[in-house]
Amino acid sequence: MPVATAENVGHRFALERLLSARERSWAALRDIAAHIRPGMTEPEAAVLAKERLQAAGMDRIWHPSILRFGENTLKTFRQRSAPDTVLGDDDIYFVDLGPVFDGHEGDVGDTFVLGDDPLKHACAEAARELFRRGEARWRDGVTGVALYAYLSAEAQAMGWRLNHATKGHRVGDYPHAVHKAGTLGNFDAAPVPGLWILEIQIAHPERPIGAFYEDLLVA
């Protein structure tokens, strides 16, 4: 797809509003995580997320809130969770939000750990570290394709497996999807700041432990 088409925005787009939506989305995510407790199911957590996002003043959602517990952290956005999964006292989970604030799309995600399992904590931190490395690499002006090739190699070197089905995407004024941008990992040009979400999803090579982190690439 031509770069000009992939990076189109609507007439209402304003970068300051997108950045505000990003900050409000992160505040909502932290609020939701503070209310999640052992014994909850994923559907219960999804109800909680909806309530807290509404309290935060969102316009609507542009993608459903995704909350994955335990082994479901290995699932991609489009895969169904194992049913009746309950969050344990010593567990890992992630939150992925896609709210709209002031007509602009937020998209944030992070992983949290209950208990003291060092491998789970390491997994959550590895997803954040890979995002930081990817963000630094993006600032060198690489293409989206090269960026994800780099991240795959970095993940392997760190002892984790990158999920190649999770490749980042566009955001913008709602709905960004009218511009048909495709994924960041398939974008064969240098992505401009303030329009692309870098997504990281990793898994342990042997144990059923995964982690997720995403945020906007900004200048």
C-alpha positions, 0 to 999 in steps of 0.5 A: 500500500502507498505510504500516503494512503497508509498514513492518511488521517481524517479532517478532524485529526489533531495530534494533541488530541491523539496524545491526550487520548493516549494519556487518558487511556493509560490512566484508565488502564492503571485504574482497571489494573488496580481493581483486578483481584484474584478469583475474577474471571475474564468476563468479570474483568471485561465488565469492570473495564467497561465501567471504569472506561465509562467513568473515565469519560470515553466516547466509545470503544474502537476495539473491545477491551481484552483481558487475558489471565494465566495461560490465555496470555499466549492468545492473540487478539482474535483467538478465544480464551480458554473458558472459565479461566480464573485469575490465581493468587500467583498469576500473570495477566494483561490488559489491552484497551482501545477507547476513543476520547474526544474523537481520537483513538487510544490503544494501550496494553501492559502486563501485570503479575500477582505473586512472586514468581520470578519468571512471570515478572521477568516475562512482563518486564521483557515485553516492556524492554522489547518495546523500549528497544523497538522504539529506539530502533524505530527512531533510526528510521527503519521500516516497519518490516525491518523493525519487527525482524529486529524485534524477533531477533532481540526476543530470541536473544533474550530467551523469549519467543515473539508472537508474529501474529501481533504486528502493530497497527495504525490509530488516528481520529476515529475510525482510522480503519477507513484508511486501510493501513495494514499492520506495522510489521508489514509496512515497508516504509519508515513509520511517521510519529504519532500514528502507529502502535508498536505491539509486543507479544512474547511467550516463554519457549517452554512454559505457558507464560506470555506477556503483552505491551503496546503504546504509540510511537511518538517523536 
